[in-house]
Amino acid sequence: MKYARLTKEQFEELHQEFINFLATQSITADEWTNLKANKPEMAEMELDVFSDLIWEGVLGQAKYLEHISSNSIHLFSLNDDHMHLIGIKINNDVDVTTKDGFNWLRENLMDDAVEFVQANKSYGEDDKLDKFNLIQQGASITKGELYEYMFKLIN
């Protein structure tokens, strides 16, 4: 397995897609029930293959990631050959994960307590795996509105 198995909730959301996946494997509903009961390791393998297929598609379409912690924000633009990072560090006791803290940041972007950095990073051998690792560390796929706003502000 290259990525991570989807959660039960994700499988429930993708129920129809999973049925279609099993159909492409020529596995009927009865055969799937039998597989789960009599060959659980084979059923597990099918779940893993499906999970990887979903992750491949999602990671291939992702254009932006965000990771927000109490005193920092990491905004990533996922380009074809590299990632561009906008990092924002808050050097005081403001917690930007709260509404009040985020509002403070919006109103005080030019305060001395706010530091901006930018960097480019080339992908390793597998760009999707690099993106997946950031998600595993707490980043979320976004539409990039915060990234685009900050990019225009500092460039």
MIZALUM-607943 format. One record per residue: residue in one letter; chain; x, y, z of N, C-alpha, C in turn. Coordinates in pm, whole numbers, always signed. Example, Ala and Ser with C-alpha at 12.3 -4.5 7.8 and 13.67 -1.06 7.14 Angstrom:
<r type="A" mol="A" n_u="+1319" n_v="-569" n_w="+780" ca_u="+1230" ca_v="-450" ca_w="+780" c_u="+1320" c_v="-330" c_w="+780"/>
<r type="S" mol="A" n_u="+1285" n_v="-225" n_w="+708" ca_u="+1367" ca_v="-106" ca_w="+714" c_u="+1290" c_v="+3" c_w="+787"/>
END
This chain:
<r type="M" mol="A" n_u="+85" n_v="-118" n_w="+0" ca_u="+0" ca_v="+0" ca_w="+0" c_u="+89" c_v="+123" c_w="+0"/>
<r type="K" mol="A" n_u="+60" n_v="+214" n_w="-90" ca_u="+145" ca_v="+331" ca_w="-105" c_u="+106" c_v="+444" c_w="-8"/>
<r type="Y" mol="A" n_u="-22" n_v="+462" n_w="+14" ca_u="-69" ca_v="+572" ca_w="+97" c_u="-128" c_v="+518" c_w="+227"/>
<r type="A" mol="A" n_u="-252" n_v="+549" n_w="+255" ca_u="-318" ca_v="+500" ca_w="+376" c_u="-457" c_v="+452" c_w="+337"/>
<r type="R" mol="A" n_u="-503" n_v="+353" n_w="+409" ca_u="-638" ca_v="+305" ca_w="+383" c_u="-738" c_v="+414" c_w="+418"/>
<r type="L" mol="A" n_u="-839" n_v="+426" n_w="+336" ca_u="-946" ca_v="+521" ca_w="+363" c_u="-1016" c_v="+482" c_w="+493"/>
<r type="T" mol="A" n_u="-1073" n_v="+581" n_w="+558" ca_u="-1147" ca_v="+555" ca_w="+682" c_u="-1282" c_v="+493" c_w="+647"/>
<r type="K" mol="A" n_u="-1346" n_v="+440" n_w="+748" ca_u="-1479" ca_v="+382" ca_w="+730" c_u="-1574" c_v="+487" c_w="+672"/>
<r type="E" mol="A" n_u="-1565" n_v="+610" n_w="+724" ca_u="-1651" ca_v="+719" ca_w="+676" c_u="-1624" c_v="+750" c_w="+529"/>
<r type="Q" mol="A" n_u="-1495" n_v="+750" n_w="+492" ca_u="-1460" ca_v="+777" ca_w="+352" c_u="-1511" c_v="+666" c_w="+261"/>
<r type="F" mol="A" n_u="-1499" n_v="+540" n_w="+306" ca_u="-1554" ca_v="+430" ca_w="+227" c_u="-1705" c_v="+444" c_w="+212"/>
<r type="E" mol="A" n_u="-1773" n_v="+486" n_w="+317" ca_u="-1918" ca_v="+505" ca_w="+309" c_u="-1953" c_v="+614" c_w="+208"/>
<r type="E" mol="A" n_u="-1876" n_v="+723" n_w="+208" ca_u="-1898" ca_v="+832" ca_w="+112" c_u="-1875" c_v="+785" c_w="-32"/>
<r type="L" mol="A" n_u="-1779" n_v="+695" n_w="-48" ca_u="-1740" ca_v="+647" ca_w="-182" c_u="-1799" c_v="+509" c_w="-212"/>
<r type="H" mol="A" n_u="-1913" n_v="+478" n_w="-150" ca_u="-1975" ca_v="+346" ca_w="-164" c_u="-1998" c_v="+308" c_w="-311"/>
<r type="Q" mol="A" n_u="-2058" n_v="+398" n_w="-387" ca_u="-2087" ca_v="+368" ca_w="-528" c_u="-1958" c_v="+350" c_w="-609"/>
<r type="E" mol="A" n_u="-1859" n_v="+434" n_w="-581" ca_u="-1731" ca_v="+421" ca_w="-651" c_u="-1665" c_v="+287" c_w="-619"/>
<r type="F" mol="A" n_u="-1679" n_v="+241" n_w="-493" ca_u="-1621" ca_v="+113" ca_w="-455" c_u="-1694" c_v="-2" c_w="-525"/>
<r type="I" mol="A" n_u="-1825" n_v="+8" n_w="-537" ca_u="-1901" ca_v="-92" ca_w="-612" c_u="-1853" c_v="-97" c_w="-756"/>
<r type="N" mol="A" n_u="-1834" n_v="+20" n_w="-817" ca_u="-1784" ca_v="+26" ca_w="-955" c_u="-1644" c_v="-34" c_w="-965"/>
<r type="F" mol="A" n_u="-1560" n_v="-6" n_w="-865" ca_u="-1425" ca_v="-62" ca_w="-862" c_u="-1431" c_v="-215" c_w="-858"/>
<r type="L" mol="A" n_u="-1515" n_v="-268" n_w="-770" ca_u="-1529" ca_v="-415" ca_w="-761" c_u="-1579" c_v="-472" c_w="-894"/>
<r type="A" mol="A" n_u="-1670" n_v="-400" n_w="-958" ca_u="-1722" ca_v="-446" ca_w="-1088" c_u="-1611" c_v="-454" c_w="-1192"/>
<r type="T" mol="A" n_u="-1519" n_v="-356" n_w="-1189" ca_u="-1408" ca_v="-360" ca_w="-1284" c_u="-1315" c_v="-478" c_w="-1257"/>
<r type="Q" mol="A" n_u="-1320" n_v="-529" n_w="-1135" ca_u="-1242" ca_v="-647" ca_w="-1096" c_u="-1324" c_v="-775" c_w="-1117"/>
<r type="S" mol="A" n_u="-1444" n_v="-760" n_w="-1174" ca_u="-1537" ca_v="-872" ca_w="-1196" c_u="-1577" c_v="-939" c_w="-1066"/>
<r type="I" mol="A" n_u="-1595" n_v="-858" n_w="-960" ca_u="-1637" ca_v="-909" ca_w="-829" c_u="-1781" c_v="-864" c_w="-805"/>
<r type="T" mol="A" n_u="-1872" n_v="-960" n_w="-795" ca_u="-2013" ca_v="-929" ca_w="-769" c_u="-2033" c_v="-906" c_w="-619"/>
<r type="A" mol="A" n_u="-2152" n_v="-859" n_w="-583" ca_u="-2185" ca_v="-836" ca_w="-442" c_u="-2175" c_v="-967" c_w="-363"/>
<r type="D" mol="A" n_u="-2225" n_v="-1076" n_w="-419" ca_u="-2217" ca_v="-1205" ca_w="-350" c_u="-2072" c_v="-1249" c_w="-335"/>
<r type="E" mol="A" n_u="-1993" n_v="-1229" n_w="-439" ca_u="-1852" ca_v="-1268" ca_w="-431" c_u="-1778" c_v="-1183" c_w="-328"/>
<r type="W" mol="A" n_u="-1813" n_v="-1056" n_w="-317" ca_u="-1750" ca_v="-968" ca_w="-218" c_u="-1784" c_v="-1015" c_w="-77"/>
<r type="T" mol="A" n_u="-1909" n_v="-1050" n_w="-53" ca_u="-1950" ca_v="-1102" ca_w="+77" c_u="-1874" c_v="-1230" c_w="+110"/>
<r type="N" mol="A" n_u="-1861" n_v="-1318" n_w="+12" ca_u="-1787" ca_v="-1442" ca_w="+29" c_u="-1639" c_v="-1416" c_w="+55"/>
<r type="L" mol="A" n_u="-1583" n_v="-1320" n_w="-19" ca_u="-1441" ca_v="-1285" ca_w="-2" c_u="-1414" c_v="-1234" c_w="+139"/>
<r type="K" mol="A" n_u="-1501" n_v="-1146" n_w="+188" ca_u="-1483" ca_v="-1092" ca_w="+323" c_u="-1490" c_v="-1202" c_w="+428"/>
<r type="A" mol="A" n_u="-1580" n_v="-1298" n_w="+407" ca_u="-1599" ca_v="-1403" ca_w="+506" c_u="-1491" c_v="-1510" c_w="+500"/>
<r type="N" mol="A" n_u="-1449" n_v="-1546" n_w="+379" ca_u="-1360" ca_v="-1663" ca_w="+363" c_u="-1216" c_v="-1631" c_w="+328"/>
<r type="K" mol="A" n_u="-1194" n_v="-1513" n_w="+273" ca_u="-1057" ca_v="-1474" ca_w="+238" c_u="-1036" c_v="-1327" c_w="+278"/>
<r type="P" mol="A" n_u="-1039" n_v="-1302" n_w="+409" ca_u="-1031" ca_v="-1162" ca_w="+454" c_u="-903" c_v="-1091" c_w="+407"/>
<r type="E" mol="A" n_u="-794" n_v="-1164" n_w="+393" ca_u="-670" ca_v="-1100" ca_w="+346" c_u="-684" c_v="-1050" c_w="+202"/>
<r type="M" mol="A" n_u="-761" n_v="-1122" n_w="+120" ca_u="-786" ca_v="-1077" ca_w="-18" c_u="-879" c_v="-954" c_w="-17"/>
<r type="A" mol="A" n_u="-978" n_v="-956" n_w="+70" ca_u="-1068" ca_v="-841" ca_w="+82" c_u="-990" c_v="-718" c_w="+128"/>
<r type="E" mol="A" n_u="-900" n_v="-738" n_w="+224" ca_u="-816" ca_v="-628" ca_w="+273" c_u="-731" c_v="-571" c_w="+159"/>
<r type="M" mol="A" n_u="-680" n_v="-659" n_w="+76" ca_u="-598" ca_v="-615" ca_w="-37" c_u="-680" c_v="-530" c_w="-134"/>
<r type="E" mol="A" n_u="-805" n_v="-570" n_w="-159" ca_u="-892" ca_v="-492" ca_w="-247" c_u="-919" c_v="-354" c_w="-188"/>
<r type="L" mol="A" n_u="-941" n_v="-347" n_w="-55" ca_u="-963" ca_v="-218" ca_w="+11" c_u="-840" c_v="-129" c_w="-3"/>
<r type="D" mol="A" n_u="-722" n_v="-188" n_w="+10" ca_u="-597" ca_v="-111" ca_w="-2" c_u="-576" c_v="-59" c_w="-144"/>
<r type="V" mol="A" n_u="-603" n_v="-144" n_w="-243" ca_u="-587" ca_v="-102" ca_w="-383" c_u="-682" c_v="+12" c_w="-414"/>
<r type="F" mol="A" n_u="-807" n_v="-1" n_w="-370" ca_u="-906" ca_v="+105" ca_w="-392" c_u="-862" c_v="+234" c_w="-323"/>
<r type="S" mol="A" n_u="-816" n_v="+223" n_w="-199" ca_u="-770" ca_v="+342" ca_w="-125" c_u="-659" c_v="+413" c_w="-201"/>
<r type="D" mol="A" n_u="-562" n_v="+337" n_w="-249" ca_u="-451" ca_v="+398" ca_w="-324" c_u="-500" c_v="+466" c_w="-451"/>
<r type="L" mol="A" n_u="-595" n_v="+404" n_w="-519" ca_u="-651" ca_v="+466" ca_w="-641" c_u="-717" c_v="+599" c_w="-609"/>
<r type="I" mol="A" n_u="-793" n_v="+603" n_w="-501" ca_u="-859" ca_v="+728" ca_w="-461" c_u="-755" c_v="+834" c_w="-426"/>
<r type="W" mol="A" n_u="-655" n_v="+796" n_w="-344" ca_u="-550" ca_v="+892" ca_w="-306" c_u="-476" c_v="+943" c_w="-429"/>
<r type="E" mol="A" n_u="-445" n_v="+857" n_w="-524" ca_u="-377" ca_v="+899" ca_w="-647" c_u="-456" c_v="+1009" c_w="-717"/>
<r type="G" mol="A" n_u="-586" n_v="+988" n_w="-730" ca_u="-670" ca_v="+1088" ca_w="-797" c_u="-677" c_v="+1218" c_w="-720"/>
<r type="V" mol="A" n_u="-697" n_v="+1209" n_w="-590" ca_u="-708" ca_v="+1330" ca_w="-507" c_u="-577" c_v="+1408" c_w="-509"/>
<r type="L" mol="A" n_u="-467" n_v="+1339" n_w="-490" ca_u="-337" ca_v="+1407" ca_w="-485" c_u="-298" c_v="+1465" c_w="-620"/>
<r type="G" mol="A" n_u="-341" n_v="+1401" n_w="-727" ca_u="-314" ca_v="+1452" ca_w="-860" c_u="-389" c_v="+1581" c_w="-890"/>
<r type="Q" mol="A" n_u="-503" n_v="+1600" n_w="-825" ca_u="-584" ca_v="+1719" ca_w="-848" c_u="-559" c_v="+1831" c_w="-747"/>
<r type="A" mol="A" n_u="-494" n_v="+1799" n_w="-636" ca_u="-472" ca_v="+1900" ca_w="-531" c_u="-380" c_v="+2011" c_w="-583"/>
<r type="K" mol="A" n_u="-419" n_v="+2133" n_w="-558" ca_u="-340" ca_v="+2249" ca_w="-601" c_u="-285" c_v="+2330" c_w="-483"/>
<r type="Y" mol="A" n_u="-350" n_v="+2319" n_w="-367" ca_u="-308" ca_v="+2397" ca_w="-250" c_u="-323" c_v="+2312" c_w="-124"/>
<r type="L" mol="A" n_u="-232" n_v="+2335" n_w="-29" ca_u="-241" ca_v="+2275" ca_w="+103" c_u="-221" c_v="+2386" c_w="+206"/>
<r type="E" mol="A" n_u="-285" n_v="+2370" n_w="+322" ca_u="-266" ca_v="+2462" ca_w="+434" c_u="-241" c_v="+2382" c_w="+559"/>
<r type="H" mol="A" n_u="-149" n_v="+2432" n_w="+641" ca_u="-128" ca_v="+2374" ca_w="+772" c_u="-124" c_v="+2490" c_w="+871"/>
<r type="I" mol="A" n_u="-223" n_v="+2494" n_w="+960" ca_u="-234" ca_v="+2604" ca_w="+1056" c_u="-217" c_v="+2548" c_w="+1196"/>
<r type="S" mol="A" n_u="-121" n_v="+2603" n_w="+1269" ca_u="-103" ca_v="+2567" ca_w="+1410" c_u="-119" c_v="+2695" c_w="+1492"/>
<r type="S" mol="A" n_u="-104" n_v="+2685" n_w="+1622" ca_u="-135" ca_v="+2799" ca_w="+1708" c_u="-56" c_v="+2925" c_w="+1673"/>
<r type="N" mol="A" n_u="+72" n_v="+2911" n_w="+1638" ca_u="+152" ca_v="+3032" ca_w="+1611" c_u="+216" c_v="+3034" c_w="+1473"/>
<r type="S" mol="A" n_u="+167" n_v="+2949" n_w="+1382" ca_u="+222" ca_v="+2954" ca_w="+1246" c_u="+121" c_v="+2905" c_w="+1144"/>
<r type="I" mol="A" n_u="+142" n_v="+2951" n_w="+1021" ca_u="+59" ca_v="+2909" ca_w="+908" c_u="+154" c_v="+2875" c_w="+795"/>
<r type="H" mol="A" n_u="+134" n_v="+2758" n_w="+736" ca_u="+212" ca_v="+2716" ca_w="+619" c_u="+114" c_v="+2698" c_w="+504"/>
<r type="L" mol="A" n_u="+135" n_v="+2776" n_w="+398" ca_u="+48" ca_v="+2773" ca_w="+281" c_u="+130" c_v="+2723" c_w="+163"/>
<r type="F" mol="A" n_u="+83" n_v="+2618" n_w="+97" ca_u="+157" ca_v="+2557" ca_w="-12" c_u="+80" c_v="+2568" c_w="-143"/>
<r type="S" mol="A" n_u="+149" n_v="+2612" n_w="-246" ca_u="+97" ca_v="+2604" ca_w="-381" c_u="+167" c_v="+2485" c_w="-445"/>
<r type="L" mol="A" n_u="+89" n_v="+2390" n_w="-496" ca_u="+145" ca_v="+2266" ca_w="-550" c_u="+156" c_v="+2278" c_w="-701"/>
<r type="N" mol="A" n_u="+272" n_v="+2319" n_w="-748" ca_u="+297" ca_v="+2338" ca_w="-889" c_u="+340" c_v="+2206" c_w="-953"/>
<r type="D" mol="A" n_u="+356" n_v="+2205" n_w="-1085" ca_u="+391" ca_v="+2081" ca_w="-1155" c_u="+526" c_v="+2025" c_w="-1111"/>
<r type="D" mol="A" n_u="+625" n_v="+2113" n_w="-1092" ca_u="+761" ca_v="+2062" ca_w="-1064" c_u="+814" c_v="+2100" c_w="-926"/>
<r type="H" mol="A" n_u="+738" n_v="+2177" n_w="-850" ca_u="+783" ca_v="+2217" ca_w="-716" c_u="+665" c_v="+2268" c_w="-634"/>
<r type="M" mol="A" n_u="+690" n_v="+2281" n_w="-503" ca_u="+593" ca_v="+2344" ca_w="-413" c_u="+644" c_v="+2483" c_w="-380"/>
<r type="H" mol="A" n_u="+554" n_v="+2577" n_w="-368" ca_u="+591" ca_v="+2710" ca_w="-318" c_u="+526" c_v="+2726" c_w="-182"/>
<r type="L" mol="A" n_u="+606" n_v="+2764" n_w="-85" ca_u="+559" ca_v="+2781" ca_w="+52" c_u="+555" c_v="+2928" c_w="+90"/>
<r type="I" mol="A" n_u="+446" n_v="+2968" n_w="+152" ca_u="+441" ca_v="+3095" ca_w="+223" c_u="+424" c_v="+3057" c_w="+370"/>
<r type="G" mol="A" n_u="+522" n_v="+3093" n_w="+449" ca_u="+517" ca_v="+3065" ca_w="+592" c_u="+492" c_v="+3192" c_w="+669"/>
<r type="I" mol="A" n_u="+405" n_v="+3184" n_w="+767" ca_u="+373" ca_v="+3299" ca_w="+852" c_u="+394" c_v="+3253" c_w="+996"/>
<r type="K" mol="A" n_u="+480" n_v="+3324" n_w="+1067" ca_u="+507" ca_v="+3291" ca_w="+1208" c_u="+464" c_v="+3409" c_w="+1293"/>
<r type="I" mol="A" n_u="+392" n_v="+3379" n_w="+1400" ca_u="+344" ca_v="+3483" ca_w="+1491" c_u="+425" c_v="+3471" c_w="+1620"/>
<r type="N" mol="A" n_u="+502" n_v="+3576" n_w="+1649" ca_u="+594" ca_v="+3576" ca_w="+1763" c_u="+534" c_v="+3646" c_w="+1885"/>
<r type="N" mol="A" n_u="+415" n_v="+3604" n_w="+1922" ca_u="+354" ca_v="+3649" ca_w="+2047" c_u="+258" c_v="+3540" c_w="+2092"/>
<r type="D" mol="A" n_u="+173" n_v="+3567" n_w="+2187" ca_u="+87" ca_v="+3462" ca_w="+2240" c_u="-49" c_v="+3452" c_w="+2171"/>
<r type="V" mol="A" n_u="-61" n_v="+3508" n_w="+2052" ca_u="-184" ca_v="+3498" ca_w="+1975" c_u="-195" c_v="+3357" c_w="+1916"/>
<r type="D" mol="A" n_u="-311" n_v="+3295" n_w="+1929" ca_u="-337" ca_v="+3163" ca_w="+1874" c_u="-423" c_v="+3177" c_w="+1749"/>
<r type="V" mol="A" n_u="-362" n_v="+3162" n_w="+1631" ca_u="-435" ca_v="+3184" ca_w="+1507" c_u="-533" c_v="+3072" c_w="+1472"/>
<r type="T" mol="A" n_u="-538" n_v="+2966" n_w="+1553" ca_u="-638" ca_v="+2863" ca_w="+1531" c_u="-774" c_v="+2901" c_w="+1588"/>
<r type="T" mol="A" n_u="-776" n_v="+3013" n_w="+1664" ca_u="-903" ca_v="+3063" ca_w="+1719" c_u="-953" c_v="+3177" c_w="+1631"/>
<r type="K" mol="A" n_u="-1082" n_v="+3203" n_w="+1638" ca_u="-1140" ca_v="+3312" ca_w="+1559" c_u="-1077" c_v="+3446" c_w="+1597"/>
<r type="D" mol="A" n_u="-1065" n_v="+3471" n_w="+1727" ca_u="-1005" ca_v="+3597" ca_w="+1771" c_u="-860" c_v="+3610" c_w="+1727"/>
<r type="G" mol="A" n_u="-786" n_v="+3501" n_w="+1738" ca_u="-646" ca_v="+3502" ca_w="+1696" c_u="-630" c_v="+3526" c_w="+1547"/>
<r type="F" mol="A" n_u="-714" n_v="+3461" n_w="+1467" ca_u="-706" ca_v="+3480" ca_w="+1322" c_u="-745" c_v="+3622" c_w="+1285"/>
<r type="N" mol="A" n_u="-848" n_v="+3675" n_w="+1353" ca_u="-887" ca_v="+3815" ca_w="+1329" c_u="-774" c_v="+3910" c_w="+1366"/>
<r type="W" mol="A" n_u="-703" n_v="+3881" n_w="+1477" ca_u="-588" ca_v="+3964" ca_w="+1515" c_u="-486" c_v="+3963" c_w="+1402"/>
<r type="L" mol="A" n_u="-458" n_v="+3846" n_w="+1347" ca_u="-360" ca_v="+3836" ca_w="+1239" c_u="-406" c_v="+3918" c_w="+1118"/>
<r type="R" mol="A" n_u="-531" n_v="+3905" n_w="+1080" ca_u="-582" ca_v="+3981" ca_w="+965" c_u="-563" c_v="+4131" c_w="+983"/>
<r type="E" mol="A" n_u="-584" n_v="+4177" n_w="+1105" ca_u="-577" ca_v="+4321" ca_w="+1132" c_u="-434" c_v="+4369" c_w="+1160"/>
<r type="N" mol="A" n_u="-340" n_v="+4277" n_w="+1182" ca_u="-204" ca_v="+4314" ca_w="+1222" c_u="-97" c_v="+4246" c_w="+1137"/>
<r type="L" mol="A" n_u="-125" n_v="+4226" n_w="+1009" ca_u="-30" ca_v="+4156" ca_w="+922" c_u="+107" c_v="+4223" c_w="+916"/>
<r type="M" mol="A" n_u="+111" n_v="+4353" n_w="+934" ca_u="+239" ca_v="+4424" ca_w="+926" c_u="+301" c_v="+4449" c_w="+1063"/>
<r type="D" mol="A" n_u="+246" n_v="+4390" n_w="+1166" ca_u="+300" ca_v="+4402" ca_w="+1301" c_u="+438" c_v="+4336" c_w="+1306"/>
<r type="D" mol="A" n_u="+526" n_v="+4387" n_w="+1392" ca_u="+660" ca_v="+4329" ca_w="+1407" c_u="+657" c_v="+4184" c_w="+1456"/>
<r type="A" mol="A" n_u="+547" n_v="+4143" n_w="+1518" ca_u="+536" ca_v="+4007" ca_w="+1569" c_u="+503" c_v="+3906" c_w="+1459"/>
<r type="V" mol="A" n_u="+478" n_v="+3955" n_w="+1338" ca_u="+442" ca_v="+3866" ca_w="+1226" c_u="+558" c_v="+3858" c_w="+1128"/>
<r type="E" mol="A" n_u="+606" n_v="+3737" n_w="+1105" ca_u="+715" ca_v="+3714" ca_w="+1009" c_u="+663" c_v="+3635" c_w="+890"/>
<r type="F" mol="A" n_u="+707" n_v="+3675" n_w="+771" ca_u="+674" ca_v="+3603" ca_w="+648" c_u="+801" c_v="+3543" c_w="+589"/>
<r type="V" mol="A" n_u="+791" n_v="+3423" n_w="+538" ca_u="+900" ca_v="+3362" ca_w="+461" c_u="+838" c_v="+3296" c_w="+339"/>
<r type="Q" mol="A" n_u="+919" n_v="+3285" n_w="+234" ca_u="+877" ca_v="+3214" ca_w="+114" c_u="+988" c_v="+3120" c_w="+73"/>
<r type="A" mol="A" n_u="+951" n_v="+3008" n_w="+16" ca_u="+1051" ca_v="+2913" ca_w="-30" c_u="+991" c_v="+2825" c_w="-139"/>
<r type="N" mol="A" n_u="+1078" n_v="+2778" n_w="-226" ca_u="+1041" ca_v="+2677" ca_w="-325" c_u="+1109" c_v="+2548" c_w="-288"/>
<r type="K" mol="A" n_u="+1041" n_v="+2437" n_w="-310" ca_u="+1101" ca_v="+2306" ca_w="-285" c_u="+1065" c_v="+2214" c_w="-400"/>
<r type="S" mol="A" n_u="+1166" n_v="+2156" n_w="-460" ca_u="+1141" ca_v="+2057" ca_w="-565" c_u="+1085" c_v="+1931" c_w="-502"/>
<r type="Y" mol="A" n_u="+1003" n_v="+1862" n_w="-577" ca_u="+951" ca_v="+1735" ca_w="-530" c_u="+1063" c_v="+1631" c_w="-531"/>
<r type="G" mol="A" n_u="+1045" n_v="+1528" n_w="-449" ca_u="+1136" ca_v="+1414" ca_w="-454" c_u="+1099" c_v="+1328" c_w="-574"/>
<r type="E" mol="A" n_u="+1122" n_v="+1200" n_w="-562" ca_u="+1094" ca_v="+1109" ca_w="-673" c_u="+945" c_v="+1098" c_w="-702"/>
<r type="D" mol="A" n_u="+861" n_v="+1124" n_w="-603" ca_u="+717" ca_v="+1106" ca_w="-619" c_u="+644" c_v="+1227" c_w="-561"/>
<r type="D" mol="A" n_u="+597" n_v="+1317" n_w="-649" ca_u="+532" ca_v="+1439" ca_w="-602" c_u="+405" c_v="+1410" c_w="-522"/>
<r type="K" mol="A" n_u="+331" n_v="+1307" n_w="-560" ca_u="+208" ca_v="+1275" ca_w="-487" c_u="+240" c_v="+1226" c_w="-346"/>
<r type="L" mol="A" n_u="+347" n_v="+1151" n_w="-332" ca_u="+386" ca_v="+1104" ca_w="-199" c_u="+432" c_v="+1221" c_w="-112"/>
<r type="D" mol="A" n_u="+501" n_v="+1318" n_w="-171" ca_u="+541" ca_v="+1439" ca_w="-97" c_u="+417" c_v="+1513" c_w="-46"/>
<r type="K" mol="A" n_u="+316" n_v="+1526" n_w="-131" ca_u="+191" ca_v="+1593" ca_w="-92" c_u="+122" c_v="+1512" c_w="+19"/>
<r type="F" mol="A" n_u="+116" n_v="+1381" n_w="+1" ca_u="+52" ca_v="+1294" ca_w="+99" c_u="+119" c_v="+1306" c_w="+235"/>
<r type="N" mol="A" n_u="+252" n_v="+1313" n_w="+237" ca_u="+324" ca_v="+1326" ca_w="+363" c_u="+287" c_v="+1455" c_w="+436"/>
<r type="L" mol="A" n_u="+268" n_v="+1563" n_w="+362" ca_u="+225" ca_v="+1689" ca_w="+425" c_u="+85" c_v="+1673" c_w="+485"/>
<r type="I" mol="A" n_u="-2" n_v="+1602" n_w="+416" ca_u="-137" ca_v="+1578" ca_w="+468" c_u="-128" c_v="+1493" c_w="+594"/>
<r type="Q" mol="A" n_u="-43" n_v="+1392" n_w="+595" ca_u="-25" ca_v="+1308" ca_w="+712" c_u="+26" c_v="+1389" c_w="+832"/>
<r type="Q" mol="A" n_u="+99" n_v="+1498" n_w="+803" ca_u="+152" ca_v="+1583" ca_w="+910" c_u="+51" c_v="+1689" c_w="+954"/>
<r type="G" mol="A" n_u="-69" n_v="+1689" n_w="+894" ca_u="-174" ca_v="+1779" ca_w="+940" c_u="-221" c_v="+1882" c_w="+839"/>
<r type="A" mol="A" n_u="-165" n_v="+1885" n_w="+720" ca_u="-209" ca_v="+1981" ca_w="+619" c_u="-344" c_v="+1938" c_w="+562"/>
<r type="S" mol="A" n_u="-418" n_v="+2036" n_w="+511" ca_u="-548" ca_v="+2011" ca_w="+448" c_u="-545" c_v="+2063" c_w="+306"/>
<r type="I" mol="A" n_u="-614" n_v="+1993" n_w="+218" ca_u="-630" ca_v="+2039" ca_w="+80" c_u="-730" c_v="+2153" c_w="+82"/>
<r type="T" mol="A" n_u="-695" n_v="+2263" n_w="+13" ca_u="-785" ca_v="+2379" ca_w="+9" c_u="-799" c_v="+2429" c_w="-134"/>
<r type="K" mol="A" n_u="-881" n_v="+2533" n_w="-150" ca_u="-897" ca_v="+2599" ca_w="-280" c_u="-791" c_v="+2706" c_w="-301"/>
<r type="G" mol="A" n_u="-714" n_v="+2738" n_w="-197" ca_u="-603" ca_v="+2830" ca_w="-213" c_u="-634" c_v="+2977" c_w="-192"/>
<r type="E" mol="A" n_u="-750" n_v="+3009" n_w="-138" ca_u="-784" ca_v="+3150" ca_w="-121" c_u="-688" c_v="+3222" c_w="-28"/>
<r type="L" mol="A" n_u="-653" n_v="+3160" n_w="+85" ca_u="-561" ca_v="+3223" ca_w="+180" c_u="-422" c_v="+3235" c_w="+119"/>
<r type="Y" mol="A" n_u="-378" n_v="+3131" n_w="+48" ca_u="-248" ca_v="+3137" ca_w="-19" c_u="-245" c_v="+3254" c_w="-117"/>
<r type="E" mol="A" n_u="-345" n_v="+3262" n_w="-203" ca_u="-348" ca_v="+3367" ca_w="-307" c_u="-352" c_v="+3506" c_w="-244"/>
<r type="Y" mol="A" n_u="-428" n_v="+3523" n_w="-136" ca_u="-436" ca_v="+3652" ca_w="-67" c_u="-298" c_v="+3691" c_w="-13"/>
<r type="M" mol="A" n_u="-233" n_v="+3598" n_w="+56" ca_u="-102" ca_v="+3626" ca_w="+115" c_u="+4" c_v="+3646" c_w="+7"/>
<r type="F" mol="A" n_u="-5" n_v="+3570" n_w="-102" ca_u="+91" ca_v="+3584" ca_w="-211" c_u="+85" c_v="+3725" c_w="-269"/>
<r type="K" mol="A" n_u="-36" n_v="+3775" n_w="-293" ca_u="-53" ca_v="+3910" ca_w="-348" c_u="-6" c_v="+4015" c_w="-247"/>
<r type="L" mol="A" n_u="-30" n_v="+3989" n_w="-119" ca_u="+6" ca_v="+4085" ca_w="-16" c_u="+158" c_v="+4102" c_w="-5"/>
<r type="I" mol="A" n_u="+232" n_v="+3994" n_w="-14" ca_u="+377" ca_v="+4003" ca_w="+11" c_u="+462" c_v="+4011" c_w="-115"/>
<r type="N" mol="A" n_u="+400" n_v="+4002" n_w="-232" ca_u="+480" ca_v="+4010" ca_w="-356" c_u="+447" c_v="+4133" c_w="-438"/>
END
